[in-house]
Amino acid sequence: MDEYDVAIIGAGQAATPLAHALTNAGKRVALLERKYLGGSCVNFGCTPTKAAFASARVAHMSRRAHEFGIATDAVRVDFAAVLRRAEDIALQSRHGLDDSLGGKDNPVLIRDHARFAGRDGERFRIAVGDREISARDVVLDTGTRSMMPDIPGLKDIDAIDAGNWLAHRTLPRHLAIVGGGYIGLEMAQFYRRMGSQVTVIEHGGQVAGHEDKEVADALQQLLEAEGIQFRMNAKAARFEKTADGVRVQLETGGNTAQLDASDVFVALGRRPNTDDLGLDKIGVRPDDKGIVKTDQRLNAGIDGLWAVGDIRGGPMFTHTAWDDYRIVESQLIGDRSRTTERVIPYAIFTDPELGRVGMTEAEARKAGRQVQIARFAMGGNGKARELGETEGFIKLVVDAQSRQILGAAVLAGEGAELVHIYVALMNARAPYTVLQNAIQIHPTLAEAAQSALSSLGSPG
């Protein structure tokens, strides 16, 4: 039986940098992955989706060319070529990870399914295919998969989801997207700009349910302006194949309706890949959602067992998974100071983007904070007008006593970039007056981040 200091099960965003860091510190490391390196982000998530969204933006801006005094021929989308480009970029990233690990004996990459076989004293026994290894520490980084609910008829249709969308090379004529969360909204705009008719089915009363309602409603209106239709307070109750595609039976407040579409995209969340790891063999039981609970140092309740990335619950973002590697690195070979006490920004990559960090207004008031609210319409920014990107606004939630920013929503072109101005202030625990007193380059979108503070009073 081969023995290792650390075994990492699953090659998500935390796994490869952690494996290299531990190896450089003198640990003997095994990385166990049954399929592809890089996790969801590289293979079907962040990397290919943002590449595809870039193509969608080119198509969208081409259709707007007349606004800038440019005449173009009719825009023609080669949907299969768009997906091939996105897939090629994903493959470049995956191959880069393969090259960084290929042929090495430390860290060693073992390609097979891994599951726990039990424990021998302080060491974990892990079955990897038809072999067995042991390790003193084990890090779980197995990620998540699209949640496919038990809705009648769903198994009988060829549903698209966040994991298989690249394989569906034919552009849907009319795509029904079940779920108005982050993935559903991003993909709705992508397919619409590619040329599909798109209808989003959302069981709640607002899209992006975790967001400030004011912000979510504005985002929905922007998408509706592009021709995306929404069925709110509607539940997909049944799917049925038809000669032209799929019929979706909807339940809406006690009434029923139906929607005929050519294709269905299911975007109802994600489920951790923890159900085939043999966790019961080591006395670990995930919760009913499949999540492995951890403490602030990412220990999973047993000495030597760690969980990183999406499987531990909380914010499921690539950048949090990557930062998890730094937390575990700190525990295993560092000073153990890093924890999950951190500021986590994120974005919805629609166009305009929604960059987000911290509390919403409702969350801050519920927490009993005395707050000030600042707003700034992007139409008031010179660079936004010059670019023809005046849609959206910035909304800030500020602690009235400390003058520190509690939360920010930047619905704007490059909103995912602009929000980092506020992230930096929050990490520094600096008052907003630091930004008020700064000089910003003119003309830039970054000026809007400063302008948003104008209603809060002069710097002191």
NUZAMI-722631 format. One record per residue: y, x, z of N, C-alpha, C in turn; residue in three letters. Coordinates in pm, whole numbers, plus 50000, padded with zeros to 5 digits. Atoms other than C-alpha are relative to their C-alpha. Example, Ala and Ser with C-alpha at 12.3 -4.5 7.8 and 13.67 -1.06 7.14 Angstrom:
498815008950000495505123050780501205009050000ALA
498814991849994498945136750714501094992350073SER
//
This chain:
498805008550000500005000050000501255008850000MET
498754992450006503385014149898500954995150109ASP
499095003449892505875015250183501445003649962GLU
498584998050031509645011950148500824997550126TYR
499085003049892512575012350382500584986049983ASP
499395012950029514134982250211499404994449871VAL
500405007350120512774956549965501034989149975ALA
499045010450039515224934349779499274990549906ILE
500715010050081513674902349644501034991949923ILE
499045006650086515644889249349501135009449963GLY
499004990450049518144908149135501304993049965ALA
498715006550020521274887149175501145010050012GLY
498824991550004524824900549198500065010350113GLN
499974990649889524314917249536498955010949987ALA
501204991749994520994933649456500195014049944ALA
499934986950064521754961849212500955009550071THR
499144990649927524814976749388499465003550138PRO
500584997049869523024973649723498865010049986LEU
501114990850022519924990949586500495014249978ALA
499464986750025522005020049459500655005950125HIS
499334995049879524055022749779498985004750103ALA
501014996249903520955023449998499255012549957LEU
500684988150052519255048849774500865012450020THR
499094988649982522305071349783500095004450145ASN
499974996849857522115069650163498675005450050ALA
501274994249963518545082450158498894990150028GLY
501055010249980516625049550187499084999449879LYS
500945002750109513515042849980500024985049975ARG
499685013950030514205009949802499154994849884VAL
500695007150108512184985349593500794987549966ALA
499325012150048513934958949382498984991749924LEU
501055008650053511624929849297500624988449924LEU
499405010550083512574906849009498974995249898GLU
501035005450088510294883448816500464998349856ARG
499545002650136512544879048512501125009449960LYS
498874992350049516064891848440500875005150113TYR
499034994849906518464914148628501344993049980LEU
498655005350011521934901048704500194985950050GLY
499875013549948521154866248831500634990249904GLY
499465010750084522744834448704501285004249931SER
498704996350057526164850148644499855006949866CYS
500154992050122525044875248385499244992349893VAL
500935005150099522324855148216500354986349943ASN
499615012950056523664819848182501264994250063PHE
498835005049930526654815948414501305006449955GLY
498664994650023529924834948439500185006849865CYS
499794991750119529454859648154499934992049870THR
500025007350127528274837447868500924987849997PRO
499125011850003530264806747975501435004149970THR
498614995950026533564825547982500175005249858LYS
499954995950140532734841047645500084987849909ALA
499975012350081532064806347504501344992850017ALA
498715006549978535214792547665501115007049923PHE
499014992750079537184820047492499994995249855ALA
500095005550136535904807147157500624986149995SER
499435013549996536844771847259501525000450005ALA
498544998849993540364783247342500595004149865ARG
499534996150134540704800147002500064987649910VAL
500015012350081539724767146838501154990850041ALA
498935008749949542154747947060501375005049957HIS
498704994450037545064771546993500204999649848MET
499885001250146544304771146621500474986149960SER
499575013750028544704733546624501464997850041ARG
498605000949956548054738546802500935009349923ARG
499214989550067549254765246560501334994949947ALA
498765005450057551864742146404501134999750103HIS
498984999949896553654741146743500755013350005GLU
499414986649997554374778246700500525004349862PHE
499494997050132555494775846338498995006549908GLY
501064993850079552134786946197499194989249931ILE
500825009450076550294768545922498595005649988ALA
501404995850012546484770045928499234989449924THR
500915009650059543664754145738499294992350112ASP
500755007749900541434728945913499085009350079ALA
500834991649914539614744446207498554995949986VAL
501435002550013535884747346150499265008150105ARG
500744993649892533594755246443498565002449956VAL
501414996650019530284773546390499395001050139ASP
500445000949861528714762346716498905010150032PHE
501094990549976525564783346681500545014250010ALA
499414986649994527704814246616500745002150131ALA
499324999149871529784806846926498995003450110VAL
501014997549898526624805947137499355013649982LEU
500574986750022525224837246972500935010950055ARG
499054990349945528404856247059499925000350152ARG
500085000749854528214844147419498715006550050ALA
501284994349959524554853647442499985015149982GLU
499954985550024525164888147292500775007150111ASP
499224993949893527824895447554499205000050130ILE
500865000549881525424884147828498915010749993ALA
501074990050017522704906747685500535014150022LEU
499404986949975525074936547689500055003050149GLN
499934998249855525614931348061498625001950059SER
501374998949947521914926348129499405013649966ARG
500574987250040520924957147931500645011550077HIS
499354989849919523494977448122499355001350137GLY
500704999849872521784967548447498615005949984LEU
501334994450025518374975348298500075015249990ASP
499884985550020519565010048195500285007250131ASP
499664993449873520905017048544498805001550092SER
501184999849913517455011248696498745004849930LEU
501224997150075514975018548419499465014050025GLY
500684987249987512435046148483500235007350130GLY
499734993249874513675054648831498904997450102LYS
500965002349892511355059949125500694996650131ASP
499245004549883514145052549372501454997749958ASN
500775012049969515295025749361498984997049891PRO
501035003550097512095014149196500134985149967VAL
499945014050044512224982048991498604995249970LEU
501325005950022509074960849007500204986049945ILE
499795012850067509034931948763498794990950020ARG
501055010049974506884904048905500524990750108ASP
499615009549896507104874049133499595005450137HIS
500264995049866507344883749499500004988650100ALA
500045009749890506374863649805499455007150123ARG
500454993849876505784872150168498524997450022PHE
501415001349966502194878550275499795000350151ALA
500114999549855502914882850646500765011850055GLY
499354988649934503994909750892498965008850067ARG
500764990349922502474941151038500995006850093ASP
499044994549906504474948751349501424997349952GLY
498615001450042508064955151242500154999949848GLU
499924999250145507184957250873499574986749935ARG
500345011950077507084928750620499025004049889PHE
500924998250112504144926450379500404990249889ARG
499535008050114505104913850034499015001549886ILE
500865000050119502744904049753500894999549877ALA
499224999450124504234913649417499004999949885VAL
501055001350099501974900449145498655002450066GLY
501334997249945498544915449214499995012350091ASP
499914988749908499804943549438500724995850127ARG
499315002949876501174944949789500785012250045GLU
499164989549946503994965249938500444996050140ILE
499445003449869505624967150279501385006350012SER
498654995149980509184972250399500464996650140ALA
499455002549867511044975250726501094989349994ARG
498965010150020513994954950596499794993349866ASP
500115007750124513954927450333501294992249980VAL
498805007350037516984913150154499634989649896VAL
500295010950093516644879249983501224997449913LEU
498905002550094518784875149671499464992649878ASP
500735007150105516874849349469500814989249930THR
499125008950074519794827049371499604985450002GLY
500195014550007519764790449273499654995749858THR
500265006050130518754767648988500684986449996ARG
499395013250013520204735348851499174989550073SER
500675010849930519384705549069499734988549903MET
500385010950088517494679348871499504988550086MET
500365010949908517454646949073498874991449943PRO
501125008650039514594622349065500544986749950ASP
499465012150063516284597248833499004995449894ILE
500965004850099513944575148627500405003649857PRO
499794996650140513604587648271500575013749975GLY
499364987150021515314621148329499005010349947LEU
501004990450044512084640648283499554997749856LYS
500455003450135511494623247950500995003949892ASP
499014996150099514664635647783500205015250007ILE
499754985550006515634670947678501405002650053ASP
498694998949939518474673947925500525014449994ALA
499334987149994520954702547904500455002250144ILE
499474996949868521924720248226500625013949997ASP
499304987249993523724751448345499095011849974ALA
500934989250023520554771948304499505001149857GLY
500604999750134519484762447951500974997349886ASN
499035004450101522714753947765500075009449880TRP
499944990550111522594785747556498904997649898LEU
501135002550090519274774647406500214987749913ALA
499735012250076520744741947274501055003149894HIS
499104994650102522234754846948500624989449909ARG
499415010750080523054721046793501104993250080THR
498875006249931526464706846884499734985150022LEU
500225014249974526044673047058501074991449931PRO
499045009450059527644643846877500794993250111ARG
499375006349883528354625847205499245004650123HIS
500634994349882527614644147528500404992350124LEU
499765006149869527264625247856499745010650106ALA
500144990049894527874648848147499914992750133ILE
500225006749873526454636748476500475009450110VAL
499434991849894528644651248750501385005149962GLY
498634995850026532384657348769500465011250090GLY
499644988349922532264689248972500475011449912GLY
499434988650070533294724148869499295002649867TYR
500744997350123530514730048615500204988849900ILE
499845011450090530804695048473501345000049928GLY
498675000150060534544698148412500165011349900LEU
499904988750092534334732648256499254997449871GLU
500805002250119531554722848021500514988249919MET
499425011350072533244689947934501075004849904ALA
498934995050087536264708247798499455008949890GLN
500604991350101534124734147620499424991949884PHE
500645007750106532054708547429501024991549924TYR
498975007950068535104687247356500755008649899ARG
499284991250091536934716747203499135005049886ARG
500934996750108533834724847003499884988649899MET
500025011450090534044689846855499184988250044GLY
500805011249949531794667647067500884989250060SER
499455010449914532754633947205499375002150136GLN
500514996949867532414638347581500374989050098VAL
499785009549892532014613447865499455005850129THR
500414994949869531884625148228499704988250091VAL
500425010549907529984603048472500095005750141ILE
499784994949865531174608248830499794988850101GLU
500335010649904529744588849125501134997550100HIS
498925001749904532854594249340501274995149935GLY
498725005150049536444583449309500935010649947GLY
499184989350058537804617549211499085011149949GLN
500734988250047536604647349010500275011350097VAL
499814988349913536244681049183500234995550143ALA
499855007149874535614663149509500465008150119GLY
499574991749887536364692649737501485003749992HIS
498624995750021539874696849599501004989650051GLU
498875008849971543224681949695500044989149893ASP
500045011050097543304647549532501135001049899LYS
498874998550091546724654249385499685009949889GLU
500364989750097545364685249213498874995249909VAL
501145004950078542074669349105500424989449899ALA
499535010550091543854639248955500785006049883ASP
499244993550107546204661948760499065006949902ALA
500974993450087543244681748626499284989749912LEU
500655010650078541504649748518500924995049889GLN
499055004850101544634638048337500165009949886GLN
499914989850105544864671048149498784999449909LEU
501215000950080541264667448035499964987149919LEU
499935012750074541784631047940500945001249879GLU
499064998050110544714642147722499335006949881ALA
500754993750109542194662247519498924990849944GLU
500955009650054540074631347461498724998650078GLY
501195001349916537504635147738500094986950079ILE
500035012849930536494601647885499295001550134GLN
500594999449866535624595748250499534986250042PHE
500525012049934533444569348413499945003250149ARG
499914996949858534484571048777499274989450082MET
500765008949912532594555449070498794994349929ASN
501155004450080529594553848840498815009350029ALA
501214992549972526044564748914499034998649884LYS
501045000450104523504574248645498694995850067ALA
501175005849932520564552248747498715001249920ALA
501204999350084518184555548450500375006049865ARG
499854994550134517754574348123498894994649911PHE
500995005450093516014560847817500255005849861GLU
499894994950136515314576747481500304988749904LYS
499715009650106516754558447181499855007149867THR
500124994150133516604563846807501115010049974ALA
498844991250023520044580646821500255009950111ASP
499774990649890519684599647147499524994850132GLY
500345004049864519804587547506500904988450043VAL
499235010749938520884555547677500015002350151ARG
499844997949856522254560348029500384986850064VAL
499665012249926522154530548261500855004050120GLN
499054996749895525094531348500500074988950104LEU
499725009449893525594514748836501425002550048GLU
498594998649964529244508248916500384988850096THR
499585009749898530014490449241499234987149997GLY
500815012050001527124466249224499784994349861GLY
500185004450138527474460648850499245010749922ASN
500704990550087525504477048571500705000749865THR
499444997850133526654491448241499115010249932ALA
500794990050069525224513947978500895008549912GLN
499284990550082526374544247787499015006249903LEU
500854993950102524814555547461500585013549959ASP
499574986550033525014592747393498915006949918ALA
501014992350074523294618347175499275009650093SER
500574989949910522704642947462500544997950141ASP
499615000949860522924645747840500035013950061VAL
499864987649924524164674948048500014996250148PHE
500095003249857523144673448416500715011050080VAL
499204990549921525694690148647500204994450139ALA
499985006349868524814677248993499765009950112LEU
500144990049895524774709549187498825009149977GLY
501034989850014522324737549247499135000450126ARG
500954999249889519244742949465499495014350014ARG
500464986249979518244776349622498545002149959PRO
501364996150039515154794049487499285006050120ASN
500664995449878513444795949824498654993150023THR
501205008049975510484772349780498705007149963ASP
501234992850036508034798549649500105014650042ASP
499854986449948508804828949862499025003150114LEU
500914997849888506114824350128500715002050132GLY
499234998149878508764821950397499264995150124LEU
500775005049887506364802250615499105010750060ASP
500884989349951504214833650643500695009150101LYS
499274991849904506974850350843500794991450098ILE
499395008849902508094819951040501414995849971GLY
498655004250039511234811650843499894986949925VAL
500035013150065511934775950740501414996849948ARG
498705004250054514824767950501500314985750040PRO
499655013849968516754735950565499574990849887ASP
500505009550097516134704250366500625001849861ASP
499414996850130518394717350088499495013249944LYS
500544987450045516424749650061500805012250041GLY
499114989249962519124770750225499425007950118ILE
500394991249889518224800650444501265002950082VAL
498834998349915520664800750732500115014550048LYS
499754986449952522254833750835501144999950102THR
498844998349913524674846551094501125006749921ASP
498854994350070528014862851014499725013749942GLN
500384987050055526254895650940498864998749899ARG
500995003550102523824878350700498565002350044LEU
501374999749950520794882450924499444985849997ASN
500625013150020518364853850857499144995550116ALA
500695005049882517114848951212498845008350048GLY
501084990949963514464876251216500515014149983ILE
499584986150011515094912851281499485006049869ASP
500394993650125515094930350944500044991049878GLY
499955009350113515464899150728501454996049975LEU
498635002850041518724893750537500004990849880TRP
499865008950116519884867550290501405001249945ALA
498704998250065522694871750038500114990449882VAL
499785008450116524254851249762499824985250030GLY
499995014649992523794814449694498964994250094ASP
501085006149921520554809449889500384998050145ILE
499645001549859522364812350222501034989150021ARG
499065010949987524684783250149501445005050003GLY
498594996450002528454782850182500525000749858GLY
499444999150134530674790849884499055007349905PRO
500954994250094528374797349587500755006049881MET
499264993150106530394822149383499455014049982PHE
500474986650029529494854549213500695010350087THR
499264990049924532234873249396499645000050148HIS
500464999849860531014861849738498645006950009THR
501304993350002527484873149645500195015149992ALA
499754985650012528874906949541500515005650132TRP
499504995249871530774910149869498914999850106ASP
501135000149906527584900950054499285013550001ASP
500654986950003526144934049935500725009750093TYR
499254990949914528954951950118499764997050148ARG
500295003749862528184932350435498655005850043ILE
501334994849964524474941650430500025015350000VAL
499854985550001525334977450335500595004750133GLU
499374996549873527564978250643499004999050116SER
500975001849891524704965750862498905010649997GLN
501164991150012522004989150728500375014850003LEU
499664985850007523855021750667501455002850039ILE
498604998249966527405016050789500274997650147GLY
499605001949861529305007651104499834985750047ASP
500315013949969528244970751099501254991550023ARG
498755007249975531874959651095500234988449905SER
499755010650098531784937850783499254987350037ARG
500625013049973531094900750831500484990049896THR
499585010650091531564867850651501354994250036THR
498625003949970535004864150813500895006149891GLU
499304994750116536914867750487500724988849926ARG
499285009550084539334850650250499284999349866VAL
500785001550123537424836249954500774991549899ILE
499395007850108539334826149641498944995849899PRO
500915004250107537724808249349500824993049893TYR
499285006550110538604790949025499114990049929ALA
500635008450101537714762548796500535004849866ILE
499574993550123537784778648452500174990249885PHE
499505008550107539184749648260501235006949941THR
498764994850058542284755448047501024988750002ASP
499684989249908544664755148228498985001550113PRO
500924997049892542684771848505500544994750132GLU
499605003249863542694760748865499575011650089LEU
500284989549903542944791049093500214994650140GLY
499965006149867542234781949456499665010050109ARG
500344992249882542214798049796500434992150123VAL
499625005749871542214785450153499924985050010GLY
500055014249967542854750650288500734991449899MET
499205010250067543904719550105500974994250103THR
499065006349908546754699450252499274991250101GLU
500745008949910544324673850395499235007950105ALA
500764991949906542174700850555500925006050107GLU
499074994049905545194717550715500504989750102ALA
499505010349909546524684950859498884995350093ARG
501125004149916543074675050985499735010250110LYS
500194989449901542884708651163501135000650102ALA
498915000549905546104699851345501095010149976GLY
498974990050028548264725851175501314993149962ARG
498695004450045551994720251137500295007149869GLN
499944993750131552474725850768501274996449925VAL
499005002750102555094728450500499295000549866GLN
500605000750132554214719750142501045004349897ILE
499124995550108555744737449844499344997149866ALA
500515003050134555364727149480500935006149896ARG
499204994950112556504742249153499314996349870PHE
500555003750131555974727748805500095011849905ALA
500034988350088554934754148551501004998849886MET
498985001750104557394739048304501325006650037GLY
498794993349956560104755748511499955015149986GLY
500154985550015558794790548434500285004149855ASN
499604996150134560354808448138498855005049914GLY
501114994650078557214827148029499044988849959LYS
500875011250034555164795048042500574992349882ALA
499385007050114557674778347808499865008249873ARG
500114991450118557624808147574498595000249943GLU
501405000150043553824807247562499534986249957LEU
500435013650028553734769647518498944995250096GLY
501015003349898551674766947839500694994450123GLU
499185005549891553834744548056499264989850086THR
500745009749921551104721848191499665005650137GLU
500464996049868550194722648558501115003150098GLY
499064997349891551834732548883499345008750105PHE
500484992649884551514753649196500294991750124ILE
499815006849873551004737949536499565009450111LYS
500274991049889551174758049856500004992450131LEU
500065005449864550204748750211500325011650094VAL
499484989049918552134769850463500054995850146VAL
499875002549857551914772150840501485000650038ASP
498565001149973555344760950962500465009850107ALA
499614991049892555284783951265499895014749960GLN
500204985950033553824816751140500545003649862SER
499554998350137555064811750782498955007149913ARG
501104994550080551674823850661499444989249909GLN
500575009450096550064807750359498594996250045ILE
501325005149961547094785950457499144996849879LEU
500765003550120546104775650105500904999449880GLY
499255000550125547164776549744499144994249890ALA
500635005350121546294757149430500925003349883ALA
499214996050117547494771949100499344994249876VAL
500505006650121546824748048812500935004349887LEU
499094993950096548234768648528499235009049905ALA
500554989450083547544791548239499915012650083GLY
500274988249918546004822548401500064996950149GLU
499975003849858545774803348729499045008150084GLY
500984992149925542684823348829500525014150029ALA
499374987049974544764855148802501154998550099GLU
498805001549918547954842048962499694997450147LEU
500305003449861546244829249275499805012450085VAL
500244987849923545464865149374501275005350067HIS
498754996249932549134870149461499994994350142ILE
500075006349868548624845649746498815005450081TYR
501164994349930545184859949828500395012950071VAL
499574987349939546784893849892500824997550125ALA
499215003249881549304878550132499124995050114LEU
500875005649897546574859650314499135010850063MET
500804989149944544404890650352500835008950091ASN
499114991849919547384909450490500564992550119ALA
499425008749897548254880050719501525001350003ARG
498564998150014551764884450588500694986649979ALA
499275012550025554404856950590500414999149853PRO
499635002050139555444841750260501305007049963TYR
498724993450027558834858750298499825013749934THR
500274987350068557224891250180500104998149849VAL
499935002950142556814875449837501404995349960LEU
498635004650029560214858549854500955011949981GLN
499114988450004561874892549909499655009849888ASN
500444990750105559954909549626500764997649870ALA
499455001450135561234915549274498854998949902ILE
501045002250101559054901748995500565003549862GLN
499604997150137559154913048634500364987049929ILE
499625011650083560934888948400499875003849853HIS
500625012949966559644871148204498505001750022PRO
501435000049973556214867148361499604986950064THR
500535011549928554004839448487500025002550151LEU
499994996749858553964857948819501284995550069ALA
498765005149942557564846948870499804986150058GLU
500255013649949556194811848919499435000450140ALA
500564998749865554264823749224501115001650103ALA
498864998549911557584833849378500874987550001GLN
499165012050009559484803549253499454988650084SER
500625010849922556994780949429500455000150145ALA
499594998949861558364793449760501444995650025LEU
498575002349988561954783449688500354988450092SER
499705011749917561724750249872499775002550149SER
500354997449862560624767150195501115006650081LEU
498914993649927563964782550285500185014349958GLY
499674986450041565624815850232499275010150088SER
500654989549920563974848550344500825003450123PRO
499334996449879564754858750695499585013650051GLY
//
